[in-house]
Amino acid sequence: MTSLWGLLRGNRNYRYTWMGQVVSETGDWFNNIAVFALVMEKSGSGLVVSGVMLARAIPAVVAGPIAGVLLDRFDRKRIMIASDLIRAAVALAFLLTLRQPHPWLLYALSAILMFASPFFTSGRAAILPTIASAEELHTANSLTQTTQWATLTAGTLLAGYSAAQFGYRWAFIINSLSFLFSAWAIWRIAAPGGFRPSRAAAGGAVRPWREYREGLAYLRSVPLMMGIAMISVGWALGGGAAQILFALFGEQIFHRGSAGIGGIWGFAGIGLLAGGALAHFAGRRAGFPAYKRAITVSYIAHGAAYMLFSQASSYGLALGAMMFSRIGMAVTTVLNNFQLLRHTPDQFRGRVFATMESLRWSAMIVSMAAAGIASQYYSPRTIGLIAGALGLLTALAWAWCDWTGRLPEPKQEASTPAPEAELREVRDSTL
């Protein structure tokens, strides 16, 4: 099994992809923090904040099916570069909101930015088995997932400091430049067979709805993937509520203001990083039966710890419970994503990952809306308890499916990841 450092040092393609991820995802948080701070400064309206959140979430759901079809038909590398270039232009256009901070402009730019995002994120997942050998795939998946959580933790801190010290203008410029860097990094990668899907639905007119239905039919035909979809939705039902609950707990339950909110988010980030590391080491030698048991244990821990967080009497206990909840969630995410990479055939990989992303966003929209409405009538503790219980019930449903033999290992394997010899050949030719 390849080490993290060995992967970055020895795999040129993955190194450039990872560099682009670090810079662009950190830049995303510059945009997020600046936009929400700008909204509060100019309008002070929670309704406008909710509008921006929905303007970002809904287009991501709509874009998923389109992105999945295109990623399974055309060159994934070119689509990812196009996504970066479009997002760079849109990110720079946010400068217009400094002079004209109209809500409709913030909604429109946020919507376009997030509509373009799944074309890149699902594409990055789809090409991972192409740029990593079979020996490197688990390590590449672990590092990609953990990096996403690390950039969340570091990006929010850097973005907040930058916006306070240099203003929103530089936050938007940095975000735009980060996408340009990512586009350059993806342009530098190369593979012996290119990045067009094998056995793609080439030839003839593009039939988006028909091709997307083919992807859904494949996903429904594999019990494991339906189980992973169930886990994703179960997490999002609590994860969407968390966007509301963290603020409510920091302000209303523990009366610690912005510092309390930041503390909860901070410990959640620590838990994600710890869980990502744990999943990397635990998954290195785990067979398929052990993987399924690990999902049961980690997701039960996630749901139970979330419920404990909702009822914690002290701020310190709440922080500890949130950290353990996110450890369980991170382990589940890393291990499930690895199984998707291993077992999804190349010609379906774009649609499968895009569909999973759309499902998560859809569930999060429902969860955010439900939590926001419920907060007008019920205590945050009650809402948090229900959100945690949903996660726990999802874990029990997975355990029952495993116990009754409803989650067999897929017989049809994905296209074999690039052999080490081929990867070494293309690395040497591009050094």
TORDOBA-263675 format. One record per residue (C-alpha): residue number from 1; x, y, z. Coordinates in nm, 2 decimals. Layout:
! residues N
NODE|NUM|X|Y|Z;
...
END
This chain:
! residues 431
NODE|1|0.00|0.00|0.00;
NODE|2|0.14|0.34|-0.11;
NODE|3|0.21|0.59|0.17;
NODE|4|0.07|0.95|0.15;
NODE|5|0.41|1.10|0.09;
NODE|6|0.50|0.83|-0.16;
NODE|7|0.19|0.90|-0.36;
NODE|8|0.25|1.27|-0.38;
NODE|9|0.62|1.23|-0.46;
NODE|10|0.59|0.94|-0.70;
NODE|11|0.26|1.01|-0.89;
NODE|12|0.29|1.33|-1.09;
NODE|13|-0.07|1.32|-1.21;
NODE|14|-0.21|1.29|-0.87;
NODE|15|0.03|1.55|-0.73;
NODE|16|-0.10|1.81|-0.98;
NODE|17|-0.46|1.71|-0.91;
NODE|18|-0.41|1.74|-0.54;
NODE|19|-0.24|2.08|-0.57;
NODE|20|-0.53|2.21|-0.77;
NODE|21|-0.77|2.07|-0.51;
NODE|22|-0.59|2.24|-0.22;
NODE|23|-0.58|2.58|-0.39;
NODE|24|-0.93|2.59|-0.54;
NODE|25|-1.11|2.45|-0.23;
NODE|26|-0.93|2.70|-0.01;
NODE|27|-1.03|2.97|-0.25;
NODE|28|-1.39|2.86|-0.23;
NODE|29|-1.40|2.95|0.13;
NODE|30|-1.27|3.30|0.05;
NODE|31|-1.58|3.34|-0.16;
NODE|32|-1.82|3.19|0.09;
NODE|33|-1.70|3.39|0.39;
NODE|34|-1.69|3.71|0.19;
NODE|35|-2.04|3.67|0.04;
NODE|36|-2.21|3.59|0.37;
NODE|37|-2.02|3.87|0.55;
NODE|38|-2.12|4.11|0.27;
NODE|39|-2.48|4.01|0.30;
NODE|40|-2.49|4.07|0.68;
NODE|41|-2.31|4.40|0.64;
NODE|42|-2.53|4.54|0.37;
NODE|43|-2.87|4.39|0.46;
NODE|44|-2.84|4.22|0.80;
NODE|45|-3.12|3.99|0.67;
NODE|46|-3.12|3.62|0.76;
NODE|47|-3.37|3.58|0.47;
NODE|48|-3.11|3.69|0.22;
NODE|49|-2.85|3.45|0.38;
NODE|50|-3.10|3.17|0.33;
NODE|51|-3.16|3.28|-0.02;
NODE|52|-2.79|3.27|-0.10;
NODE|53|-2.77|2.92|0.05;
NODE|54|-3.06|2.80|-0.16;
NODE|55|-2.92|2.97|-0.47;
NODE|56|-2.60|2.76|-0.42;
NODE|57|-2.77|2.43|-0.33;
NODE|58|-3.04|2.40|-0.59;
NODE|59|-2.82|2.45|-0.90;
NODE|60|-2.58|2.19|-0.77;
NODE|61|-2.87|1.94|-0.76;
NODE|62|-2.99|2.04|-1.11;
NODE|63|-2.63|2.02|-1.25;
NODE|64|-2.57|1.67|-1.13;
NODE|65|-2.75|1.47|-1.40;
NODE|66|-2.61|1.69|-1.67;
NODE|67|-2.26|1.67|-1.54;
NODE|68|-2.28|1.29|-1.50;
NODE|69|-2.39|1.24|-1.86;
NODE|70|-2.12|1.47|-2.01;
NODE|71|-1.85|1.32|-1.79;
NODE|72|-1.94|0.97|-1.92;
NODE|73|-1.94|1.07|-2.28;
NODE|74|-1.66|1.33|-2.34;
NODE|75|-1.31|1.40|-2.23;
NODE|76|-1.33|1.45|-1.85;
NODE|77|-1.01|1.65|-1.83;
NODE|78|-1.14|1.91|-2.07;
NODE|79|-1.47|1.93|-1.89;
NODE|80|-1.29|1.99|-1.56;
NODE|81|-1.07|2.27|-1.71;
NODE|82|-1.38|2.43|-1.86;
NODE|83|-1.55|2.42|-1.52;
NODE|84|-1.25|2.59|-1.36;
NODE|85|-1.23|2.86|-1.62;
NODE|86|-1.61|2.94|-1.60;
NODE|87|-1.58|2.95|-1.22;
NODE|88|-1.28|3.18|-1.24;
NODE|89|-1.48|3.43|-1.45;
NODE|90|-1.79|3.41|-1.22;
NODE|91|-1.58|3.45|-0.90;
NODE|92|-1.43|3.77|-1.05;
NODE|93|-1.77|3.89|-1.13;
NODE|94|-1.85|3.90|-0.76;
NODE|95|-1.66|4.22|-0.76;
NODE|96|-1.97|4.38|-0.91;
NODE|97|-2.16|4.31|-0.58;
NODE|98|-1.93|4.55|-0.39;
NODE|99|-2.08|4.85|-0.58;
NODE|100|-2.42|4.69|-0.64;
NODE|101|-2.50|4.46|-0.35;
NODE|102|-2.84|4.36|-0.48;
NODE|103|-2.97|4.02|-0.35;
NODE|104|-3.06|3.92|-0.71;
NODE|105|-2.70|3.96|-0.82;
NODE|106|-2.57|3.76|-0.53;
NODE|107|-2.82|3.49|-0.61;
NODE|108|-2.74|3.48|-0.98;
NODE|109|-2.37|3.46|-0.94;
NODE|110|-2.39|3.21|-0.66;
NODE|111|-2.62|2.99|-0.87;
NODE|112|-2.38|3.00|-1.17;
NODE|113|-2.08|2.92|-0.96;
NODE|114|-2.24|2.62|-0.80;
NODE|115|-2.39|2.49|-1.12;
NODE|116|-2.04|2.46|-1.27;
NODE|117|-1.90|2.29|-0.96;
NODE|118|-2.02|1.93|-1.01;
NODE|119|-1.86|1.92|-1.35;
NODE|120|-1.53|1.94|-1.17;
NODE|121|-1.59|1.76|-0.84;
NODE|122|-1.75|1.46|-1.00;
NODE|123|-1.49|1.46|-1.28;
NODE|124|-1.21|1.45|-1.02;
NODE|125|-1.37|1.15|-0.86;
NODE|126|-1.42|0.98|-1.20;
NODE|127|-1.06|1.02|-1.31;
NODE|128|-0.90|0.90|-0.99;
NODE|129|-0.87|0.53|-1.09;
NODE|130|-0.72|0.65|-1.42;
NODE|131|-0.44|0.85|-1.26;
NODE|132|-0.38|0.61|-0.96;
NODE|133|-0.27|0.25|-0.98;
NODE|134|-0.46|-0.03|-0.79;
NODE|135|-0.19|-0.01|-0.52;
NODE|136|-0.23|0.37|-0.49;
NODE|137|-0.61|0.40|-0.51;
NODE|138|-0.70|0.37|-0.14;
NODE|139|-0.43|0.62|-0.05;
NODE|140|-0.54|0.86|-0.32;
NODE|141|-0.90|0.84|-0.21;
NODE|142|-0.81|0.89|0.16;
NODE|143|-0.59|1.19|0.08;
NODE|144|-0.85|1.35|-0.15;
NODE|145|-1.13|1.32|0.11;
NODE|146|-0.92|1.43|0.40;
NODE|147|-0.78|1.73|0.20;
NODE|148|-1.14|1.85|0.15;
NODE|149|-1.19|1.87|0.52;
NODE|150|-0.85|2.02|0.58;
NODE|151|-0.92|2.30|0.34;
NODE|152|-1.26|2.36|0.51;
NODE|153|-1.08|2.41|0.84;
NODE|154|-0.79|2.62|0.71;
NODE|155|-0.99|2.80|0.44;
NODE|156|-1.24|2.94|0.68;
NODE|157|-0.97|3.08|0.91;
NODE|158|-0.77|3.23|0.63;
NODE|159|-1.07|3.37|0.45;
NODE|160|-1.20|3.53|0.77;
NODE|161|-0.86|3.69|0.84;
NODE|162|-0.82|3.80|0.48;
NODE|163|-1.16|3.96|0.45;
NODE|164|-1.11|4.15|0.78;
NODE|165|-0.76|4.27|0.69;
NODE|166|-0.78|4.33|0.31;
NODE|167|-1.15|4.36|0.24;
NODE|168|-1.39|4.16|0.02;
NODE|169|-1.23|4.26|-0.31;
NODE|170|-0.92|4.06|-0.25;
NODE|171|-1.12|3.76|-0.13;
NODE|172|-1.30|3.75|-0.46;
NODE|173|-0.98|3.80|-0.66;
NODE|174|-0.81|3.52|-0.47;
NODE|175|-1.10|3.29|-0.53;
NODE|176|-1.08|3.36|-0.91;
NODE|177|-0.70|3.30|-0.92;
NODE|178|-0.75|2.98|-0.73;
NODE|179|-0.96|2.84|-1.01;
NODE|180|-0.71|2.95|-1.27;
NODE|181|-0.44|2.76|-1.08;
NODE|182|-0.66|2.45|-1.06;
NODE|183|-0.72|2.47|-1.44;
NODE|184|-0.34|2.49|-1.50;
NODE|185|-0.28|2.20|-1.27;
NODE|186|-0.54|1.98|-1.44;
NODE|187|-0.40|2.08|-1.78;
NODE|188|-0.06|1.93|-1.67;
NODE|189|-0.19|1.58|-1.61;
NODE|190|-0.17|1.31|-1.88;
NODE|191|-0.27|0.94|-1.91;
NODE|192|-0.18|0.68|-2.18;
NODE|193|-0.53|0.64|-2.30;
NODE|194|-0.65|0.99|-2.23;
NODE|195|-0.94|1.09|-2.01;
NODE|196|-1.23|0.99|-2.24;
NODE|197|-1.44|0.72|-2.07;
NODE|198|-1.38|0.37|-2.19;
NODE|199|-1.67|0.22|-2.38;
NODE|200|-1.84|0.56|-2.36;
NODE|201|-2.17|0.62|-2.53;
NODE|202|-2.00|0.77|-2.83;
NODE|203|-2.16|0.83|-3.16;
NODE|204|-2.50|0.96|-3.24;
NODE|205|-2.67|1.25|-3.08;
NODE|206|-2.64|1.32|-2.71;
NODE|207|-2.95|1.20|-2.53;
NODE|208|-2.91|1.33|-2.18;
NODE|209|-3.22|1.20|-2.01;
NODE|210|-3.19|0.85|-2.17;
NODE|211|-2.82|0.82|-2.08;
NODE|212|-2.89|0.95|-1.73;
NODE|213|-3.16|0.69|-1.69;
NODE|214|-2.91|0.42|-1.79;
NODE|215|-2.68|0.54|-1.52;
NODE|216|-2.97|0.53|-1.26;
NODE|217|-3.06|0.18|-1.38;
NODE|218|-2.71|0.06|-1.33;
NODE|219|-2.69|0.22|-0.98;
NODE|220|-3.03|0.06|-0.88;
NODE|221|-2.90|-0.28|-1.00;
NODE|222|-2.61|-0.29|-0.75;
NODE|223|-2.73|-0.33|-0.39;
NODE|224|-2.41|-0.20|-0.25;
NODE|225|-2.44|0.13|-0.43;
NODE|226|-2.80|0.17|-0.32;
NODE|227|-2.68|0.11|0.04;
NODE|228|-2.41|0.38|0.00;
NODE|229|-2.68|0.61|-0.15;
NODE|230|-2.89|0.55|0.16;
NODE|231|-2.60|0.63|0.39;
NODE|232|-2.53|0.95|0.19;
NODE|233|-2.89|1.07|0.23;
NODE|234|-2.89|0.97|0.60;
NODE|235|-2.59|1.19|0.66;
NODE|236|-2.72|1.48|0.46;
NODE|237|-3.05|1.49|0.66;
NODE|238|-2.84|1.57|0.97;
NODE|239|-2.57|1.76|0.78;
NODE|240|-2.81|2.01|0.64;
NODE|241|-2.96|2.07|0.98;
NODE|242|-2.61|2.12|1.12;
NODE|243|-2.58|2.43|0.91;
NODE|244|-2.86|2.58|1.12;
NODE|245|-2.80|2.40|1.45;
NODE|246|-2.43|2.50|1.50;
NODE|247|-2.53|2.86|1.50;
NODE|248|-2.83|2.80|1.73;
NODE|249|-2.63|2.60|1.98;
NODE|250|-2.34|2.85|1.99;
NODE|251|-2.58|3.15|2.04;
NODE|252|-2.89|3.02|2.21;
NODE|253|-2.79|2.71|2.40;
NODE|254|-2.44|2.79|2.53;
NODE|255|-2.46|3.17|2.49;
NODE|256|-2.10|3.20|2.36;
NODE|257|-2.17|3.40|2.04;
NODE|258|-1.95|3.37|1.74;
NODE|259|-1.67|3.21|1.94;
NODE|260|-1.91|2.93|2.04;
NODE|261|-2.02|2.87|1.68;
NODE|262|-1.65|2.87|1.57;
NODE|263|-1.56|2.63|1.84;
NODE|264|-1.83|2.38|1.73;
NODE|265|-1.72|2.41|1.37;
NODE|266|-1.36|2.38|1.47;
NODE|267|-1.41|2.05|1.67;
NODE|268|-1.62|1.92|1.38;
NODE|269|-1.32|1.98|1.15;
NODE|270|-1.08|1.81|1.39;
NODE|271|-1.31|1.51|1.40;
NODE|272|-1.32|1.50|1.02;
NODE|273|-0.94|1.50|0.99;
NODE|274|-0.90|1.24|1.26;
NODE|275|-1.16|1.02|1.10;
NODE|276|-1.00|1.05|0.76;
NODE|277|-0.67|0.94|0.90;
NODE|278|-0.84|0.65|1.09;
NODE|279|-1.02|0.54|0.77;
NODE|280|-0.69|0.54|0.58;
NODE|281|-0.52|0.31|0.82;
NODE|282|-0.82|0.09|0.89;
NODE|283|-0.91|0.04|0.53;
NODE|284|-0.56|-0.05|0.41;
NODE|285|-0.61|-0.42|0.48;
NODE|286|-0.98|-0.45|0.55;
NODE|287|-1.16|-0.70|0.33;
NODE|288|-1.52|-0.65|0.21;
NODE|289|-1.69|-0.80|0.51;
NODE|290|-1.48|-0.60|0.75;
NODE|291|-1.56|-0.29|0.55;
NODE|292|-1.93|-0.34|0.59;
NODE|293|-1.89|-0.39|0.97;
NODE|294|-1.68|-0.08|0.99;
NODE|295|-1.95|0.12|0.83;
NODE|296|-2.20|-0.01|1.08;
NODE|297|-1.99|0.07|1.38;
NODE|298|-1.87|0.41|1.26;
NODE|299|-2.22|0.53|1.15;
NODE|300|-2.38|0.42|1.48;
NODE|301|-2.11|0.62|1.66;
NODE|302|-2.19|0.91|1.43;
NODE|303|-2.56|0.91|1.51;
NODE|304|-2.52|0.84|1.88;
NODE|305|-2.26|1.11|1.93;
NODE|306|-2.48|1.36|1.74;
NODE|307|-2.77|1.28|1.98;
NODE|308|-2.53|1.32|2.27;
NODE|309|-2.42|1.66|2.13;
NODE|310|-2.78|1.77|2.12;
NODE|311|-2.84|1.70|2.49;
NODE|312|-2.50|1.79|2.63;
NODE|313|-2.52|2.00|2.94;
NODE|314|-2.18|2.16|2.91;
NODE|315|-2.01|2.32|2.62;
NODE|316|-1.70|2.10|2.66;
NODE|317|-1.91|1.78|2.64;
NODE|318|-2.08|1.91|2.33;
NODE|319|-1.75|1.98|2.16;
NODE|320|-1.63|1.63|2.24;
NODE|321|-1.95|1.47|2.12;
NODE|322|-1.94|1.67|1.79;
NODE|323|-1.58|1.56|1.73;
NODE|324|-1.66|1.19|1.77;
NODE|325|-1.97|1.23|1.55;
NODE|326|-1.76|1.37|1.27;
NODE|327|-1.49|1.10|1.32;
NODE|328|-1.76|0.83|1.25;
NODE|329|-1.89|1.03|0.95;
NODE|330|-1.55|1.07|0.80;
NODE|331|-1.46|0.70|0.84;
NODE|332|-1.79|0.61|0.66;
NODE|333|-1.73|0.87|0.38;
NODE|334|-1.37|0.75|0.30;
NODE|335|-1.45|0.38|0.30;
NODE|336|-1.77|0.42|0.10;
NODE|337|-1.60|0.64|-0.16;
NODE|338|-1.33|0.38|-0.20;
NODE|339|-1.58|0.11|-0.27;
NODE|340|-1.74|0.33|-0.54;
NODE|341|-1.41|0.38|-0.70;
NODE|342|-1.33|0.01|-0.70;
NODE|343|-1.66|-0.12|-0.82;
NODE|344|-1.81|0.14|-1.06;
NODE|345|-1.73|0.07|-1.42;
NODE|346|-1.55|0.35|-1.60;
NODE|347|-1.84|0.42|-1.84;
NODE|348|-2.08|0.48|-1.55;
NODE|349|-1.84|0.65|-1.30;
NODE|350|-1.94|1.01|-1.39;
NODE|351|-2.31|0.95|-1.36;
NODE|352|-2.27|0.75|-1.03;
NODE|353|-2.06|1.02|-0.86;
NODE|354|-2.28|1.31|-0.99;
NODE|355|-2.59|1.13|-0.88;
NODE|356|-2.45|1.07|-0.53;
NODE|357|-2.36|1.44|-0.51;
NODE|358|-2.71|1.54|-0.62;
NODE|359|-2.87|1.32|-0.36;
NODE|360|-2.66|1.47|-0.09;
NODE|361|-2.75|1.82|-0.19;
NODE|362|-3.12|1.74|-0.23;
NODE|363|-3.13|1.59|0.12;
NODE|364|-2.94|1.89|0.26;
NODE|365|-3.19|2.13|0.11;
NODE|366|-3.48|1.95|0.27;
NODE|367|-3.29|1.92|0.60;
NODE|368|-3.19|2.29|0.61;
NODE|369|-3.54|2.40|0.53;
NODE|370|-3.70|2.17|0.78;
NODE|371|-3.45|2.27|1.06;
NODE|372|-3.51|2.64|0.98;
NODE|373|-3.89|2.61|1.00;
NODE|374|-3.87|2.38|1.31;
NODE|375|-3.65|2.63|1.49;
NODE|376|-3.94|2.87|1.51;
NODE|377|-4.14|2.61|1.71;
NODE|378|-3.90|2.37|1.88;
NODE|379|-3.58|2.38|2.08;
NODE|380|-3.25|2.33|1.90;
NODE|381|-3.20|2.03|2.13;
NODE|382|-3.51|1.86|2.00;
NODE|383|-3.42|1.93|1.64;
NODE|384|-3.06|1.80|1.70;
NODE|385|-3.19|1.48|1.88;
NODE|386|-3.42|1.40|1.58;
NODE|387|-3.13|1.47|1.33;
NODE|388|-2.90|1.23|1.52;
NODE|389|-3.18|0.97|1.55;
NODE|390|-3.21|0.98|1.17;
NODE|391|-2.84|0.90|1.14;
NODE|392|-2.87|0.62|1.39;
NODE|393|-3.17|0.47|1.21;
NODE|394|-2.98|0.48|0.88;
NODE|395|-2.69|0.29|1.05;
NODE|396|-2.93|0.03|1.18;
NODE|397|-3.09|-0.01|0.83;
NODE|398|-2.74|-0.07|0.69;
NODE|399|-2.66|-0.32|0.96;
NODE|400|-2.98|-0.51|0.89;
NODE|401|-2.91|-0.52|0.51;
NODE|402|-2.56|-0.65|0.59;
NODE|403|-2.69|-0.91|0.84;
NODE|404|-2.95|-1.04|0.59;
NODE|405|-2.71|-1.07|0.30;
NODE|406|-2.85|-0.78|0.10;
NODE|407|-2.51|-0.61|0.05;
NODE|408|-2.31|-0.86|-0.15;
NODE|409|-1.98|-0.75|-0.31;
NODE|410|-2.06|-0.65|-0.67;
NODE|411|-1.96|-0.91|-0.92;
NODE|412|-1.89|-0.67|-1.20;
NODE|413|-1.57|-0.49|-1.13;
NODE|414|-1.48|-0.15|-1.24;
NODE|415|-1.24|-0.09|-1.52;
NODE|416|-0.90|-0.19|-1.38;
NODE|417|-0.71|0.11|-1.25;
NODE|418|-0.41|0.20|-1.47;
NODE|419|-0.13|-0.05|-1.42;
NODE|420|0.18|0.08|-1.24;
NODE|421|0.39|0.03|-1.55;
NODE|422|0.17|0.25|-1.77;
NODE|423|0.15|0.52|-1.50;
NODE|424|0.53|0.51|-1.46;
NODE|425|0.57|0.54|-1.84;
NODE|426|0.35|0.85|-1.87;
NODE|427|0.51|1.01|-1.56;
NODE|428|0.86|0.96|-1.70;
NODE|429|0.76|1.11|-2.04;
NODE|430|0.62|1.42|-1.88;
NODE|431|0.88|1.49|-1.62;
END
